[in-house]
Amino acid sequence: MTAFHHSFDRTVLREYDIRGIVGTTLQPEDAFAIGRCFGSLVHRAGGTKVAVGYDGRLSSPDLEPQLVAGLRACGLEVIRIGLVATPMLYFAAYHFSADGAVMVTGSHNPPDYNGFKMMLGKKPFYGQQIQEIGRMAREGDVVPVSTEGHDHQVDVMEAYVARLLKDYDGGDRQLKVVWDPGNGSGSNVTRVLAAKLPGEHYVINGEVDGTFPNHHPDPTVAKNLEQLIAEVKREGADLGIAFDGDADRIGVVDNEGHILFGDQLLVVLARDVLKSKPGGTVIADVKASQVLFDEIAKAGGTPLMWKTGHSLIKAKMAETGSPLAGEMSGHIFFADKWYGFDDAPYSAVRLLGIIARMPQTLSAVRAALPQVINTPELRFDCPEERKFEVVREVKERLTGAGAKVQDVDGVRVLTPDGWWLLRASNTQAVLVARCEASSEAGLERLKGMLVEQLTASGLAAPDFSGENAGH
């Protein structure tokens, strides 16, 4: 066999996954190279088995066989579980005791994107490890092919849904629920799960369609939830549940059609988990509301603020023995009764159990949370080589001036009005900011501080024209 060497487009090897535009920055031969290099890492670690799944994008059926060929060239057994939601692949890795797993998915990106999410052993594969794939491909640093591996198809749907249903604990109350998997790869499992849960269930956009004809599959963007909200109101449902393109992120709307943000959802879940795990550490990212951290403490838990990024949160959960974690982006991680990975269908089942046992409506629970006003996530361009530098400059100026600064991930500045955050994106040449206060006047003061610091570092002020999110 000829020597293996391959170069990737420099934009595709990212912090948490490999992702690009199909036919432009990402080609089928990249999929083979990823299989060949990742497979070599599995082989060198003494592994023999890798699980592979793919999402509902139009390009996924072309990329998956190339990936499988690359893994087989390392002498591995490949368990192909077909078109699935990403958490079903994570589940399959545990269920079949695989030594690694690769999902072909573009997540919530536009239809012309695709990519790969990986786990090595039972751990997330990210950061430097992804850069290592690039180096191995460039240098041809792969295991020699002695024996070609083999692959076989396995259907994991039945085992996965049975395992989800095992943790439904809603008692006798019959809920009315609207589901919107957004025509993503979670569509099939949503239909199967909804048919088996007690209560009345309505699934919209429940056919896999990689063109995403109804709306973009990203439940953190309010306009993508408009269809779900209208349906919840029309049916008089108890809640609505939305998934992103590969169903590892969840969006929730209450019975009145109000959106529960990631941190508000985590309050509802944490109160329940902490009843059986008193004192447990509940982790959320730095973008989450102060209300969340306060409510975790109030419920007898130990709140922990950590870096944004699903791989980073999973690693921190394992380290602290945390039973539950979540991000503003809708990644929710249960290690309580589950495996500690982000799984939107599983989070939905646990949430339904909680709501079915509650004496009041979900909207009443949301309305009873302390009311704060915050900006949406503000993103503004900043050159790659400057973004971390700017955050450091801001931190130094503020610390020097005696401000109260948390620096877990960027700078989160606490004031009597509330807090504001500035951090560098791990995946793009942008800075991300957010402000939260208990009053409009306080929010204006926080925005002023943020603008002042950005100006001092020679950057233009962010655009605050977007609506403030009452939250």
C-alpha positions in Angstrom: 0.0 0.0 0.0 1.3 3.5 -0.8 2.3 5.7 2.1 -0.5 7.7 3.7 -0.2 11.5 3.8 -3.0 14.1 4.0 -3.5 17.8 4.7 -6.7 19.3 6.0 -8.0 22.8 5.2 -6.7 24.9 8.1 -10.2 26.0 9.2 -11.7 22.6 9.9 -9.7 21.3 12.9 -11.6 23.1 15.7 -11.6 23.1 19.5 -14.4 20.5 20.0 -14.8 18.8 16.7 -13.8 18.8 13.0 -16.2 20.9 10.9 -16.3 22.5 7.4 -18.3 23.3 4.3 -18.7 20.2 2.2 -17.0 20.4 -1.2 -15.2 23.5 -0.2 -13.2 23.0 3.1 -14.3 19.4 3.8 -14.0 16.6 1.3 -14.8 12.8 1.4 -11.0 12.1 1.5 -10.8 14.1 4.8 -13.3 11.5 6.3 -10.9 8.7 5.3 -8.0 10.5 6.8 -9.9 11.1 10.1 -10.7 7.4 10.2 -7.1 6.5 9.5 -5.6 8.8 12.1 -8.2 8.4 14.9 -8.2 4.7 14.3 -4.5 4.6 14.7 -4.9 6.3 18.1 -7.5 3.7 19.2 -5.3 0.9 17.9 -2.2 2.3 19.7 -4.2 2.5 23.0 -5.0 -1.2 22.7 -8.5 -0.7 21.3 -10.2 -2.9 18.8 -13.8 -1.5 18.3 -15.2 1.9 17.2 -18.8 2.9 16.9 -19.9 5.1 14.0 -23.1 7.1 13.4 -24.2 9.9 11.0 -26.7 12.7 11.0 -29.4 13.5 8.5 -27.4 15.9 6.3 -27.4 15.3 2.6 -23.6 14.8 2.6 -23.5 12.4 5.6 -24.1 9.1 3.6 -21.0 10.1 1.4 -18.7 10.8 4.3 -19.6 7.9 6.6 -18.3 5.0 4.3 -15.0 6.9 3.8 -14.6 7.3 7.6 -15.4 3.5 8.1 -12.8 2.6 5.4 -10.2 4.7 7.3 -11.0 2.9 10.6 -11.0 -0.5 8.9 -7.5 0.3 7.4 -6.3 0.3 11.1 -7.5 -3.2 11.6 -10.5 -2.2 13.7 -14.0 -3.6 14.0 -16.5 -0.8 13.1 -20.0 -0.9 14.6 -22.2 1.1 12.2 -25.3 2.3 13.9 -26.6 4.3 10.9 -28.6 7.6 10.9 -29.0 8.6 14.5 -28.9 11.4 17.0 -25.4 12.1 18.4 -26.4 10.9 22.0 -27.4 7.6 20.5 -23.8 7.1 19.3 -22.5 8.0 22.7 -25.0 5.5 24.2 -23.9 2.8 21.7 -20.2 3.3 22.7 -21.2 2.3 26.3 -23.8 -0.3 25.2 -21.3 -2.2 22.9 -18.2 -1.4 25.1 -16.5 0.3 22.1 -13.0 1.8 22.5 -14.0 4.9 20.6 -16.8 6.6 18.7 -17.2 8.9 15.7 -20.3 10.8 14.7 -20.6 12.4 11.3 -22.5 15.6 12.0 -22.8 19.3 11.2 -24.8 19.8 14.4 -26.8 23.0 14.1 -24.7 24.5 11.3 -26.3 25.4 7.9 -27.1 22.5 5.5 -23.9 22.8 3.5 -21.7 22.1 6.6 -20.7 18.7 8.0 -18.2 17.4 10.4 -17.1 14.8 13.0 -17.5 14.5 16.8 -15.3 11.9 18.6 -14.8 10.2 21.8 -11.8 8.1 22.7 -12.5 5.4 25.3 -15.4 7.0 27.2 -13.9 10.5 27.2 -14.5 13.5 25.0 -11.8 14.0 22.3 -11.0 17.7 21.8 -8.5 20.5 21.9 -4.9 19.4 21.3 -6.1 15.9 20.4 -7.9 17.2 17.4 -4.8 19.1 16.3 -2.9 15.9 16.7 -5.1 14.3 14.0 -3.9 17.1 11.7 -0.2 16.4 12.5 -0.6 12.6 12.1 -2.2 13.0 8.7 0.4 15.5 7.5 3.3 13.3 8.6 1.7 9.9 7.7 2.0 8.9 11.4 -0.5 6.0 11.3 -0.4 2.3 12.2 0.6 0.0 9.3 -2.2 -2.1 7.9 -1.5 -5.7 8.8 -5.0 -7.1 8.8 -8.0 -5.2 7.3 -10.7 -4.7 9.9 -14.4 -5.4 9.4 -17.7 -3.5 9.9 -21.3 -4.5 10.6 -24.6 -2.7 10.9 -26.4 -2.6 14.2 -29.7 -1.0 15.1 -29.5 0.7 18.6 -32.9 2.4 18.6 -34.8 -0.2 20.6 -32.1 -0.5 23.3 -31.7 3.3 23.5 -35.4 4.1 23.8 -35.9 1.3 26.4 -33.1 2.8 28.5 -34.6 6.3 28.2 -38.0 5.0 29.3 -36.5 3.3 32.3 -35.8 6.7 33.9 -39.2 8.2 33.3 -40.6 8.8 36.8 -43.7 10.9 36.2 -46.3 8.9 38.1 -49.9 9.0 36.9 -50.2 12.5 35.5 -50.8 12.6 31.8 -48.9 15.4 30.1 -49.6 17.0 26.7 -46.3 17.6 24.9 -45.3 19.1 21.6 -41.9 18.0 20.2 -39.9 19.6 17.4 -36.7 17.7 16.4 -36.3 20.3 13.6 -36.0 17.7 10.8 -32.7 16.8 12.3 -31.2 13.4 13.0 -33.1 13.2 16.3 -36.4 13.0 14.3 -36.8 9.2 14.2 -36.0 8.7 17.9 -38.4 11.5 18.8 -41.3 9.8 17.0 -40.5 6.4 18.6 -40.0 7.8 22.1 -43.1 10.0 21.9 -45.2 7.0 20.9 -44.1 5.1 24.0 -44.3 7.8 26.7 -47.5 8.2 28.7 -49.6 11.2 27.9 -50.5 13.0 24.6 -47.7 13.8 22.2 -47.5 15.8 19.0 -44.4 15.7 16.9 -43.8 18.5 14.3 -40.9 18.5 11.8 -40.5 14.9 12.6 -39.1 13.7 9.3 -35.3 13.7 8.7 -34.6 16.3 6.0 -31.0 17.6 5.6 -32.3 20.8 3.8 -34.1 21.9 7.1 -37.2 23.1 5.2 -39.1 24.5 8.2 -36.5 26.3 10.3 -32.8 26.2 11.2 -32.2 23.4 13.8 -30.8 25.6 16.6 -33.2 25.9 19.6 -31.1 28.7 21.3 -32.3 31.2 18.7 -35.8 32.4 19.5 -37.1 32.6 15.9 -36.4 28.9 15.5 -38.9 28.2 18.3 -41.8 30.3 16.9 -43.4 27.3 15.2 -43.2 25.2 18.4 -44.6 28.1 20.5 -47.6 28.4 18.2 -48.2 24.7 18.4 -48.0 24.6 22.2 -50.6 27.4 22.4 -52.9 25.8 19.8 -52.8 22.4 21.6 -52.9 23.9 25.1 -49.9 21.7 25.8 -48.0 21.5 29.1 -44.7 22.3 27.3 -42.8 22.1 24.1 -39.4 20.5 23.5 -37.0 21.3 20.6 -33.7 19.6 19.6 -30.8 20.9 17.6 -29.7 19.2 14.3 -28.1 16.2 16.0 -30.2 16.2 19.2 -27.4 16.8 21.8 -28.9 20.2 22.7 -32.4 21.0 24.0 -34.7 23.9 23.9 -37.9 24.2 26.1 -41.0 26.4 26.0 -43.5 26.4 28.9 -47.3 26.1 28.7 -47.7 29.8 28.0 -45.2 29.7 25.2 -42.3 31.4 27.1 -38.8 30.1 26.4 -36.9 28.6 29.3 -33.3 29.5 28.8 -30.6 26.9 29.4 -29.9 28.2 32.9 -33.6 28.3 33.8 -34.0 24.7 32.7 -31.0 23.7 34.7 -32.7 25.2 37.9 -35.7 23.0 37.4 -33.5 19.9 36.8 -31.1 20.7 39.6 -33.8 21.0 42.3 -35.0 17.5 41.4 -31.5 15.9 41.2 -30.4 17.5 44.5 -33.2 15.8 46.4 -31.4 12.5 46.0 -27.9 13.9 45.7 -27.8 16.5 48.6 -24.7 18.7 48.4 -24.0 17.6 44.8 -21.9 19.8 42.6 -23.9 21.2 39.7 -21.8 22.8 37.0 -22.8 25.6 34.6 -20.8 27.7 32.1 -19.7 31.3 32.7 -22.5 32.6 30.5 -25.2 31.4 32.9 -27.3 33.7 35.1 -26.3 34.4 38.7 -29.9 33.3 39.5 -28.9 29.7 38.6 -25.8 29.6 40.9 -27.9 31.1 43.7 -30.8 28.6 43.2 -28.4 25.6 43.2 -27.0 26.7 46.5 -30.6 27.4 47.8 -31.6 23.8 46.8 -28.7 22.4 48.9 -26.2 21.9 46.0 -22.7 23.1 45.4 -22.7 25.5 42.3 -19.6 25.4 40.2 -19.0 27.9 37.4 -16.8 26.4 34.6 -15.5 27.1 31.1 -17.9 27.1 28.1 -17.6 24.1 25.9 -19.3 20.7 26.1 -16.0 18.7 26.1 -14.6 20.9 29.0 -17.8 20.5 31.0 -17.8 16.7 30.6 -14.2 16.6 31.8 -14.9 18.7 34.8 -18.0 16.6 35.7 -15.8 13.5 35.7 -13.2 15.2 37.9 -15.7 16.5 40.5 -18.2 13.6 40.5 -20.9 16.1 39.5 -24.4 14.5 38.9 -25.6 17.3 36.6 -24.3 20.1 34.4 -25.5 22.4 31.7 -24.7 25.2 29.3 -26.6 28.2 28.1 -26.4 26.6 24.7 -28.7 23.8 25.7 -26.2 21.1 26.3 -27.4 19.2 29.4 -25.3 16.5 31.0 -26.8 13.9 33.4 -24.4 11.7 35.4 -27.2 11.0 37.8 -28.6 7.6 36.6 -27.0 8.3 33.1 -23.5 8.4 31.5 -22.5 12.1 31.9 -22.8 13.0 28.2 -25.0 15.6 26.7 -28.3 14.0 25.6 -31.3 16.0 24.7 -33.9 13.1 24.5 -32.7 11.9 27.9 -32.9 15.4 29.4 -36.4 15.7 27.9 -37.5 12.4 29.6 -36.2 13.6 33.0 -37.9 17.0 32.6 -41.2 15.4 31.7 -41.0 13.2 34.9 -40.4 16.3 37.0 -43.3 18.3 35.4 -45.7 15.4 35.8 -44.9 15.3 39.5 -45.2 19.1 40.0 -48.3 20.5 41.6 -48.0 23.7 39.5 -47.4 24.5 35.8 -44.0 25.0 34.3 -44.8 28.7 33.6 -45.5 29.2 37.4 -42.1 27.8 38.2 -40.4 30.0 35.6 -42.3 33.1 36.8 -41.3 32.4 40.5 -37.6 32.6 39.6 -35.9 35.9 40.6 -36.5 38.3 37.6 -33.3 39.7 36.1 -32.8 41.5 32.8 -30.0 40.5 30.5 -28.6 41.1 27.0 -28.6 38.2 24.6 -25.1 36.8 23.9 -23.3 39.7 22.1 -20.7 38.6 19.5 -18.3 40.9 17.8 -15.3 40.4 15.5 -11.9 40.5 16.9 -8.7 39.2 15.1 -7.7 35.7 16.1 -4.3 36.9 17.4 -5.9 39.7 19.5 -8.9 38.0 21.1 -7.2 36.4 24.1 -4.9 39.5 24.4 -7.9 41.8 24.7 -9.4 39.7 27.5 -6.1 39.7 29.3 -5.8 43.5 29.0 -9.3 44.0 30.4 -8.6 41.7 33.3 -5.4 43.5 34.2 -7.1 47.0 34.1 -10.0 45.9 36.2 -8.0 43.9 38.8 -5.7 46.9 39.1 -8.7 49.1 39.8 -9.9 46.7 42.5 -12.9 45.3 40.6 -14.4 41.9 41.6 -13.4 39.6 38.7 -14.0 35.9 38.2 -11.5 34.6 35.6 -12.6 30.9 35.1 -13.2 31.6 31.3 -12.5 35.2 30.2 -13.6 37.9 32.7 -16.9 37.9 34.6 -17.1 41.2 36.5 -19.4 41.4 39.5 -20.9 44.8 40.6 -23.8 45.8 42.9 -25.9 46.0 39.7 -25.2 42.5 38.5 -22.4 41.2 36.2 -21.0 41.4 32.8 -18.8 38.9 30.9 -16.2 39.1 28.2 -14.6 36.0 26.8 -12.8 34.9 23.6 -14.7 32.3 21.5 -12.8 29.0 21.3 -14.0 28.4 17.7 -14.2 31.7 15.9 -12.4 35.1 15.6 -14.9 36.8 17.9 -15.3 38.0 21.4 -18.5 37.1 23.3 -20.1 39.4 25.9 -23.2 39.3 28.1 -24.6 41.6 30.8 -27.2 40.8 33.5 -28.7 43.2 36.0 -31.7 43.5 38.4 -32.9 46.8 36.7 -32.8 48.6 33.4 -30.7 51.4 34.8 -28.2 48.8 36.2 -28.0 47.1 32.8 -27.1 50.4 31.2 -24.3 51.0 33.7 -22.9 47.4 33.0 -23.0 48.0 29.3 -21.2 51.3 29.8 -18.4 49.5 31.7 -18.1 46.9 29.0 -17.9 49.6 26.2 -15.3 51.5 28.3 -13.1 48.5 28.5 -13.4 47.6 24.9 -12.6 51.1 23.8 -9.5 51.1 26.1 -8.3 48.1 24.1 -9.0 49.8 20.8 -12.1 47.9 19.8 -15.4 49.2 18.6 -18.4 48.9 21.0 -20.8 46.0 20.4 -24.2 46.6 18.9 -26.8 46.6 21.7 -29.7 47.2 19.4 -31.0 43.6 20.0 -33.8 43.3 22.5 -32.9 42.7 26.1 -34.0 39.3 27.2 -36.1 39.4 30.3 -35.0 36.3 32.2 
